Amino acid sequence: MPAGGCFCNKIRVNFTGEPNAHLLCHCLDCRKISGGNYSNNVVVPEDSFKCEGTISNKCAVLCCTGKPKEITKQADSGKKITSHFCSDCGTTLFRTGESFPGAIILKAGVLDDPQWANQNKPKGELYAPERVSWVAALDDVAQIDGMPS
């Protein structure tokens, strides 16, 4: 079972089963929320999480031992997205939103196993035309112009 947590480890997350998708995203929102040139996202079904703490009324099936803080905004897609982050260290752990109903967008960098990313190549890149010019496209993965409908 992949598991992880924030930088200070006060909030823990995990999931069971296979993810719905593994995608990089090059939109400006993801750049800002990750602090990098793109974000590495694992899309998992809500029901693959078990809850040990209260996240919010909207997201009651996540497995967290702490209580992330939330911020909601209109994403580049035009739909609302909520970032769930540690109020102590600031790590964004996951996002929820209208573009991914019934799913959680887990930030792959919070996973404890450093080999998880090596063993699970993303299957696509969202907002590919917005990729930073010196970041190469991944070979043999879908290059998607925006957010899938």
Phi, psi and chi 1 to 4 in degrees:
 res  aa     phi    psi   chi1   chi2   chi3   chi4
   1 MET       -  115.3  164.3  178.2   20.9      -
   2 PRO   -62.6  133.4  -23.4   34.4      -      -
   3 ALA  -138.3  158.2      -      -      -      -
   4 GLY  -167.6 -170.1      -      -      -      -
   5 GLY  -169.5  178.1      -      -      -      -
   6 CYS   -75.9  176.0   61.5      -      -      -
   7 PHE   -59.5  -40.2 -175.5   67.4      -      -
   8 CYS   -88.0   -4.5   69.6      -      -      -
   9 ASN    66.6   19.7 -144.2   30.3      -      -
  10 LYS   -81.9  -18.9  -70.7 -175.4  179.7  175.6
  11 ILE  -120.9  125.9  -59.5  175.8      -      -
  12 ARG  -116.3  141.8  -58.9  -70.8  -57.6  158.9
  13 VAL  -132.0  155.0  -65.3      -      -      -
  14 ASN  -157.8  163.8   68.6   61.9      -      -
  15 PHE  -145.8  157.8   67.8   92.4      -      -
  16 THR  -117.4  159.5   57.4      -      -      -
  17 GLY    77.2 -169.7      -      -      -      -
  18 GLU   -91.3  142.5  -68.1  -61.5  -45.6      -
  19 PRO   -67.0  156.1  -13.9   24.5      -      -
  20 ASN   -69.6  -36.4  -67.3  -11.2      -      -
  21 ALA  -161.7  160.8      -      -      -      -
  22 HIS  -135.7  112.3 -178.3 -167.6      -      -
  23 LEU  -135.0  142.9  -55.5  161.4      -      -
  24 LEU   -89.3  150.0  -59.9 -177.2      -      -
  25 CYS  -132.0  132.9 -173.9      -      -      -
  26 HIS  -107.7   10.3  -60.7  -81.0      -      -
  27 CYS   -68.9  159.1   76.7      -      -      -
  28 LEU   -62.8  -37.7 -174.8   57.1      -      -
  29 ASP   -57.1  -48.5  -77.0  -18.1      -      -
  30 CYS   -66.9  -34.7  -79.1      -      -      -
  31 ARG   -62.1  -45.8  -71.1 -173.8 -156.9 -176.7
  32 LYS   -67.0  -43.7  -73.1 -173.9  176.3 -171.2
  33 ILE   -70.0  -28.1 -154.1   73.6      -      -
  34 SER   -92.3  -20.6   70.6      -      -      -
  35 GLY    74.0   15.9      -      -      -      -
  36 GLY  -129.2 -167.5      -      -      -      -
  37 ASN   -85.6  -10.0  -68.3  -44.2      -      -
  38 TYR  -167.3  171.3   54.8   87.1      -      -
  39 SER  -117.9  151.4   64.6      -      -      -
  40 ASN  -109.9  112.5 -172.6   -6.9      -      -
  41 ASN  -122.0  135.0  -54.2  -72.3      -      -
  42 VAL  -111.1  116.5 -177.4      -      -      -
  43 VAL   -93.4  117.7 -177.4      -      -      -
  44 VAL  -124.6  148.5  -63.7      -      -      -
  45 PRO   -66.2  142.0   -9.5   18.6      -      -
  46 GLU   -54.4  -37.2  -80.4 -176.3  -23.2      -
  47 ASP   -76.0   -0.7   62.1    3.9      -      -
  48 SER   -88.3    1.2   71.4      -      -      -
  49 PHE  -106.9  149.7  -75.1   84.0      -      -
  50 LYS  -119.1  137.3  -66.3 -178.0  179.6   42.7
  51 CYS   -94.2  128.8 -175.1      -      -      -
  52 GLU  -115.3   -5.4  -63.8  178.0    0.2      -
  53 GLY  -147.9  166.7      -      -      -      -
  54 THR   -90.8  124.3  -57.2      -      -      -
  55 ILE   -93.3  -62.2  -55.8  -55.1      -      -
  56 SER  -166.7  170.5   75.2      -      -      -
  57 ASN   -64.7  -28.5  -67.4  -25.8      -      -
  58 LYS   -82.0  -19.3  -64.8 -180.0  -82.0 -172.9
  59 CYS  -135.8   67.7 -165.6      -      -      -
  60 ALA   -92.8    4.9      -      -      -      -
  61 VAL  -115.8   20.0  -68.1      -      -      -
  62 LEU   -89.0  149.9  -61.6  173.5      -      -
  63 CYS   -96.7  104.3  177.8      -      -      -
  64 CYS  -140.4  140.5  -63.0      -      -      -
  65 THR   -95.1  -11.1   55.3      -      -      -
  66 GLY  -116.9 -173.7      -      -      -      -
  67 LYS  -121.0  102.2  -65.0 -178.7 -178.7  179.2
  68 PRO   -66.8  150.3  -13.1   23.0      -      -
  69 LYS   -84.7  157.3 -167.9  170.1 -179.7  177.7
  70 GLU  -126.7  149.1  -60.4  174.9    1.2      -
  71 ILE  -139.9  132.1 -174.1  167.3      -      -
  72 THR  -116.3  139.7  -59.6      -      -      -
  73 LYS  -150.3  171.0   69.4  173.2  -65.2  -97.3
  74 GLN   -82.4  123.5 -173.7  173.0   -6.5      -
  75 ALA   -80.0  173.4      -      -      -      -
  76 ASP   -57.9  -26.1  -69.9   -9.5      -      -
  77 SER   -73.9  -13.5   66.8      -      -      -
  78 GLY    93.9   -7.5      -      -      -      -
  79 LYS  -100.5  158.3  -63.1 -179.1  178.1 -179.0
  80 LYS   -74.7  143.2  -72.2 -174.8 -179.6  176.5
  81 ILE  -138.7  141.3 -169.2  156.3      -      -
  82 THR  -116.1  128.0  -59.6      -      -      -
  83 SER   -97.4  135.6  -64.9      -      -      -
  84 HIS  -113.6  118.2  -55.8  -97.6      -      -
  85 PHE  -138.6  160.8   62.2   96.3      -      -
  86 CYS   -76.0  126.6  177.5      -      -      -
  87 SER   -75.4  -13.7   61.5      -      -      -
  88 ASP   -87.3  -50.7  -71.4  -26.6      -      -
  89 CYS  -105.5  -14.4   68.9      -      -      -
  90 GLY    89.2   -1.8      -      -      -      -
  91 THR   -62.9  126.2  -56.7      -      -      -
  92 THR   -79.5  122.2  -62.1      -      -      -
  93 LEU   -94.7  -42.5  -64.6  143.7      -      -
  94 PHE  -160.1  167.5   57.5   91.7      -      -
  95 ARG  -132.8  151.5  -60.3  178.8   94.0 -174.4
  96 THR  -130.5  152.9   54.2      -      -      -
  97 GLY  -179.4  173.6      -      -      -      -
  98 GLU   -64.6  -26.1  -63.1  170.4   -9.7      -
  99 SER   -73.2  -19.2  -69.0      -      -      -
 100 PHE  -131.4   66.2  -64.6   92.2      -      -
 101 PRO   -62.5  135.6   21.1  -29.2      -      -
 102 GLY    75.2   11.1      -      -      -      -
 103 ALA  -133.7  160.8      -      -      -      -
 104 ILE  -117.2  136.2  -54.1  -55.6      -      -
 105 ILE  -100.0   94.5  -57.1  102.9      -      -
 106 LEU   -83.9  133.8  179.4   66.1      -      -
 107 LYS   -76.9  114.6  -62.7  -58.9  179.5 -176.8
 108 ALA   -58.5  -28.4      -      -      -      -
 109 GLY   -67.4  -12.7      -      -      -      -
 110 VAL   -87.2   -8.2  -54.6      -      -      -
 111 LEU   -69.3  140.0  -65.0  173.2      -      -
 112 ASP   -68.8  -37.6  -67.4  -25.2      -      -
 113 ASP   -77.8  110.3 -178.3   -1.4      -      -
 114 PRO   -65.1  -16.9   20.7  -26.9      -      -
 115 GLN   -84.1  -12.5  -68.5  -54.4  -48.3      -
 116 TRP   -56.9  -47.7 -166.9   93.1      -      -
 117 ALA   -65.3  -36.5      -      -      -      -
 118 ASN   -65.7  -32.7  -73.0  -31.8      -      -
 119 GLN   -92.2   -5.7  -62.8  165.1   -6.8      -
 120 ASN  -135.0   84.0  -65.3  -84.2      -      -
 121 LYS   -69.5  137.4 -177.3  178.6  177.2  179.7
 122 PRO   -57.7  151.3  -23.4   33.6      -      -
 123 LYS   -98.0   -8.9  -56.5  -70.1 -172.0 -134.7
 124 GLY  -165.7  166.1      -      -      -      -
 125 GLU  -127.5  119.6  -63.5 -172.4   69.8      -
 126 LEU   -86.0  151.4  -58.2  175.7      -      -
 127 TYR    52.6   40.5  -70.4   89.4      -      -
 128 ALA   -54.1  -38.3      -      -      -      -
 129 PRO   -65.2  -16.8  -23.0   33.8      -      -
 130 GLU   -92.5    2.3  -65.5 -179.2   31.3      -
 131 ARG   -54.9  140.0  176.9 -172.6  -58.7  105.7
 132 VAL   -57.7  136.1  173.4      -      -      -
 133 SER   -58.9  -29.9   64.0      -      -      -
 134 TRP   -93.5    5.3   48.4  -95.8      -      -
 135 VAL   -97.5  120.1  172.9      -      -      -
 136 ALA   -75.8  146.7      -      -      -      -
 137 ALA   -67.3  145.2      -      -      -      -
 138 LEU   -71.8  138.5  -66.4  177.0      -      -
 139 ASP   -71.1  142.8  -68.4  -27.2      -      -
 140 ASP    62.1   29.6  -57.2  -39.6      -      -
 141 VAL  -127.1  155.7  -56.1      -      -      -
 142 ALA   -64.6  134.0      -      -      -      -
 143 GLN  -106.4  108.7  -60.0  -63.1  -46.4      -
 144 ILE  -110.9  132.1  -56.9  162.1      -      -
 145 ASP   -65.2  -34.6  -73.3  -12.0      -      -
 146 GLY  -147.0 -136.8      -      -      -      -
 147 MET   -99.5  128.3 -174.2   66.2   65.6      -
 148 PRO   -61.0  147.4   -9.9   16.9      -      -
 149 SER   -84.7      -  -49.3      -      -      -
